[in-house]
Amino acid sequence: MSRVLVIGATGLAGREVVKQCLHRGLGTRGLSRHPDKSKNRHDGAEYLAGDAFTGAGLAEAMKGVDVVIDAMDGKFGKARKQLPVAAGHIAEAARTAQVPRVVVLSIVNVDQVRFAYYQAKAAQEQAYRDSDVESVVVRTTQFHDLVTGVFDGGRKVGVTPVLRGARFQTIATADAAKALVDAALNPGSKNVTVGGPEQLDMAVMARIYRQFTGVRGPKIPLPIPGALGHYWRNGVNLVPDGAVRGTTYAEWLEERERA
Ligand SMILES: NC(=O)c1ccc[n+]([C@@H]2O[C@H](COP(=O)([O-])OP(=O)(O)OC[C@H]3O[C@@H](n4cnc5c(N)ncnc54)[C@H](OP(=O)(O)O)[C@@H]3O)[C@@H](O)[C@H]2O)c1
């Protein structure tokens, strides 16, 4: 039986990774800075304290592990700058503990966008490539949660924001997690890019959102300037050949609203 260490085990994606590891009967350990305080834990998994930015706790967490899945995040400021540093610490701890492979969660075409967060993600990928440990990068499209977060933000003030010209191929975190666990369990796995089952204009996603949530009020078209706008308007965030047969946006939203 493989034993998996999930870094970022309490996060949106990491929680799904832990869930799937447990479903597949794998020994599952998660790393968190505050494992005792987190509500996002699954029964059956072991949680250890550690901080990938400093490297604290990584040596202990790697003991007896066959593969590491890195699903951690650091979106803003200092944390963002620390992402590649953390990758270096994780890779070094894996090498020292003779853990053969690290699988890392990243974003479609992240190296083609001059947006600070994406540049940090690209640097994180590079830190793994530069390390002495074998790494596999699983890049996915935006999660269903991300676009829904924009709609939910508008819901609070009675509007539905729609980023002008944006088109997405959003994926359920469960489907992203499946790709990560598949890569972790297959010793011959290569870097892979996966996306959700359908490509939708954000305006269409807004229609689906309003249908399932009952939200009314005006749809507000918003410009998306800069590199991120270019990424979302010009299909750089899409992966036509990498669509999974997974949960559609409507299915995911229906489930969320029912919960
Ligand atoms: N959102 C999207 O649409 C999307 C699409 C494709 C890929 N991704 C990628 O998916 C990954 C996960 O994103 P997410 O939204 O699931 O993140 P999230 O919900 O914000 O969770 C972040 C996780 O990182 C952990 N973490 C942060 N700093 C840490 C540190 N210093 N040491 C150890 N753990 C640390 C947190 O654990 P504790 O707080 O418990 O320590 C938490 O479990 C990111 O790398 C992101 O780029 C996201």
PDBQT file of the ligand as one rigid body, heavy atoms in Angstrom, charges set to zero:
ROOT
HETATM    1  N1  LIG A 301      -8.209  28.107  -7.660  1.00  0.00    +0.000 N 
HETATM    2  C1  LIG A 301      -8.044  27.633  -8.891  1.00  0.00    +0.000 C 
HETATM    3  O1  LIG A 301      -8.874  27.874  -9.775  1.00  0.00    +0.000 OA
HETATM    4  C2  LIG A 301      -6.829  26.772  -9.195  1.00  0.00    +0.000 A 
HETATM    5  C3  LIG A 301      -6.730  26.177 -10.458  1.00  0.00    +0.000 A 
HETATM    6  C4  LIG A 301      -5.623  25.358 -10.724  1.00  0.00    +0.000 A 
HETATM    7  C5  LIG A 301      -4.662  25.160  -9.745  1.00  0.00    +0.000 A 
HETATM    8  N2  LIG A 301      -4.778  25.774  -8.543  1.00  0.00    +0.000 N 
HETATM    9  C6  LIG A 301      -3.733  25.544  -7.547  1.00  0.00    +0.000 C 
HETATM   10  O2  LIG A 301      -4.225  24.716  -6.526  1.00  0.00    +0.000 OA
HETATM   11  C7  LIG A 301      -3.403  24.878  -5.371  1.00  0.00    +0.000 C 
HETATM   12  C8  LIG A 301      -4.266  24.844  -4.142  1.00  0.00    +0.000 C 
HETATM   13  O3  LIG A 301      -5.156  25.932  -4.158  1.00  0.00    +0.000 OA
HETATM   14  P1  LIG A 301      -6.355  25.999  -3.121  1.00  0.00    +0.000 P 
HETATM   15  O4  LIG A 301      -7.292  27.028  -3.628  1.00  0.00    +0.000 OA
HETATM   16  O5  LIG A 301      -6.810  24.620  -2.832  1.00  0.00    +0.000 OA
HETATM   17  O6  LIG A 301      -5.609  26.588  -1.838  1.00  0.00    +0.000 OA
HETATM   18  P2  LIG A 301      -6.243  26.995  -0.437  1.00  0.00    +0.000 P 
HETATM   19  O7  LIG A 301      -7.643  26.506  -0.298  1.00  0.00    +0.000 OA
HETATM   20  O8  LIG A 301      -5.985  28.451  -0.245  1.00  0.00    +0.000 OA
HETATM   21  O9  LIG A 301      -5.359  26.172   0.596  1.00  0.00    +0.000 OA
HETATM   22  C9  LIG A 301      -4.015  26.467   0.761  1.00  0.00    +0.000 C 
HETATM   23  C10 LIG A 301      -3.363  25.313   1.474  1.00  0.00    +0.000 C 
HETATM   24  O10 LIG A 301      -1.948  25.574   1.571  1.00  0.00    +0.000 OA
HETATM   25  C11 LIG A 301      -1.543  25.311   2.884  1.00  0.00    +0.000 C 
HETATM   26  N3  LIG A 301      -0.395  26.136   3.208  1.00  0.00    +0.000 N 
HETATM   27  C12 LIG A 301      -0.259  27.468   3.011  1.00  0.00    +0.000 A 
HETATM   28  N4  LIG A 301       0.936  27.883   3.455  1.00  0.00    +0.000 NA
HETATM   29  C13 LIG A 301       1.555  26.771   3.943  1.00  0.00    +0.000 A 
HETATM   30  C14 LIG A 301       2.826  26.549   4.521  1.00  0.00    +0.000 A 
HETATM   31  N5  LIG A 301       3.684  27.556   4.719  1.00  0.00    +0.000 N 
HETATM   32  N6  LIG A 301       3.169  25.302   4.888  1.00  0.00    +0.000 NA
HETATM   33  C15 LIG A 301       2.287  24.271   4.718  1.00  0.00    +0.000 A 
HETATM   34  N7  LIG A 301       1.072  24.418   4.160  1.00  0.00    +0.000 NA
HETATM   35  C16 LIG A 301       0.714  25.661   3.787  1.00  0.00    +0.000 A 
HETATM   36  C17 LIG A 301      -2.730  25.620   3.792  1.00  0.00    +0.000 C 
HETATM   37  O11 LIG A 301      -2.640  24.854   4.954  1.00  0.00    +0.000 OA
HETATM   38  P3  LIG A 301      -2.739  25.440   6.455  1.00  0.00    +0.000 P 
HETATM   39  O12 LIG A 301      -3.349  26.803   6.371  1.00  0.00    +0.000 OA
HETATM   40  O13 LIG A 301      -3.617  24.440   7.161  1.00  0.00    +0.000 OA
HETATM   41  O14 LIG A 301      -1.342  25.433   6.940  1.00  0.00    +0.000 OA
HETATM   42  C18 LIG A 301      -3.880  25.115   2.908  1.00  0.00    +0.000 C 
HETATM   43  O15 LIG A 301      -4.085  23.737   3.124  1.00  0.00    +0.000 OA
HETATM   44  C19 LIG A 301      -2.647  26.202  -5.573  1.00  0.00    +0.000 C 
HETATM   45  O16 LIG A 301      -1.297  25.936  -5.775  1.00  0.00    +0.000 OA
HETATM   46  C20 LIG A 301      -3.275  26.790  -6.819  1.00  0.00    +0.000 C 
HETATM   47  O17 LIG A 301      -2.357  27.498  -7.604  1.00  0.00    +0.000 OA
HETATM   48  C21 LIG A 301      -5.847  26.559  -8.231  1.00  0.00    +0.000 A 
ENDROOT
TORSDOF 0
